[in-house]
Amino acid sequence: MANSAPKKDMRTPLARVLHLGSAGSGTSDHIRQRITAIAIAPLAIFFLVSLVALTGADYETARSWLANPLVAISALLLIVAAIMHMRTGMQIVIEDYVTGETLRSLSLIGNYFFSYAIGFACIYAVLKIGFGA
């Protein structure tokens, strides 16, 4: 006759949950999200105020404004911070909610390439306008 009594777990509550936590990247993702959000806030306000001020201006005025090195560097910083913020946010959503290993992997790869493609296109556009090409 088999012993049907349940086994008593002698481990402490801490020992029972040890090594059952996250995969380890959650903290760095969280910190990256917060840092990029803090960087985006003043840069976005600067660009929104500037765009409102440029309302009705002709192309040459807007181009010369973006050709200013301080404005161009601010634009590049905003682009980099926004793309990093977007990529990290989408990565978290994909990791948490996309089921199936193949679909998750393909989604993460697509997110990676999409983010870099958009980032490089935006950076190229700012540099092209900034250098007057």
C-alpha positions in Angstrom: 0.0 0.0 0.0 1.4 3.3 -1.0 1.9 6.1 1.5 -0.8 8.6 0.6 0.2 11.2 3.2 1.2 14.5 1.5 4.9 15.3 1.7 5.7 18.2 4.1 7.9 20.9 2.6 10.5 21.8 5.1 11.8 24.9 3.1 11.2 28.4 4.3 8.9 30.6 2.3 12.0 32.4 0.9 13.6 29.2 -0.2 10.4 28.1 -2.0 10.3 31.3 -4.2 14.0 31.6 -4.8 14.9 31.2 -8.5 11.3 31.5 -9.5 11.4 35.2 -10.2 12.0 37.2 -13.4 14.5 36.4 -16.1 16.7 39.2 -14.9 16.2 42.0 -17.5 13.2 43.7 -16.0 15.1 46.1 -13.8 17.3 47.4 -16.6 14.3 47.7 -19.0 12.4 49.6 -16.3 15.4 52.0 -15.7 15.9 52.5 -19.4 12.2 53.3 -19.9 12.3 55.9 -17.1 15.6 57.5 -18.2 14.4 57.9 -21.8 11.1 59.3 -20.6 12.9 61.9 -18.6 15.0 62.8 -21.6 12.1 62.9 -23.9 10.0 65.3 -21.8 12.1 68.5 -22.1 13.2 67.8 -25.6 9.6 67.2 -26.8 8.4 70.4 -25.0 11.2 72.4 -26.8 10.2 70.9 -30.2 6.5 71.5 -29.7 7.0 75.1 -28.7 9.4 75.6 -31.6 6.9 74.0 -34.1 4.2 76.3 -32.9 6.5 79.3 -33.3 7.3 78.1 -36.8 3.7 77.8 -37.8 3.2 79.7 -41.1 6.9 79.9 -41.8 8.3 79.0 -45.2 10.4 76.0 -45.9 13.7 77.9 -45.9 13.0 79.4 -42.5 12.2 76.0 -41.0 15.3 74.5 -42.7 17.6 77.2 -41.4 16.1 76.7 -37.9 16.9 72.9 -38.1 20.3 73.7 -39.5 21.2 75.4 -36.2 23.7 73.0 -34.5 22.0 73.3 -31.1 18.6 72.5 -32.6 19.9 69.7 -34.8 21.7 68.0 -31.8 18.5 68.4 -29.7 16.5 66.8 -32.6 19.0 63.9 -32.8 18.9 63.4 -29.0 15.1 63.4 -29.1 15.1 60.8 -32.0 17.5 58.5 -30.2 15.7 58.7 -26.9 12.2 58.2 -28.5 13.4 55.2 -30.5 15.0 53.6 -27.5 11.9 54.2 -25.5 9.7 52.8 -28.2 11.9 49.7 -28.7 12.1 48.9 -25.0 8.3 49.4 -24.5 7.4 47.1 -27.5 10.0 44.6 -26.3 8.3 44.4 -22.9 4.9 44.1 -24.4 6.1 41.3 -26.8 7.9 39.4 -24.0 4.9 39.6 -21.7 1.9 39.0 -24.0 3.0 37.2 -27.2 2.6 33.5 -26.8 4.5 30.9 -28.8 8.3 30.9 -28.9 8.5 31.3 -32.7 6.1 34.2 -32.9 7.8 35.9 -29.9 11.2 35.5 -31.5 10.1 36.9 -34.8 8.3 39.8 -33.2 11.4 40.7 -31.2 13.5 40.6 -34.3 11.0 42.7 -36.2 10.8 45.2 -33.4 14.6 45.4 -33.4 14.9 46.0 -37.1 11.9 48.3 -37.3 13.3 50.5 -34.5 16.7 50.8 -36.1 15.3 51.4 -39.6 13.0 54.3 -38.3 15.8 55.7 -36.2 18.4 55.7 -39.0 15.8 57.2 -41.4 15.0 60.0 -39.0 18.7 60.7 -38.2 19.4 60.8 -41.9 16.6 63.3 -42.5 17.8 65.6 -39.8 21.4 65.4 -40.9 20.4 66.0 -44.6 18.4 69.1 -43.7 21.0 70.3 -41.2 23.8 70.1 -43.7 21.7 71.8 -46.4 21.6 69.0 -48.9 
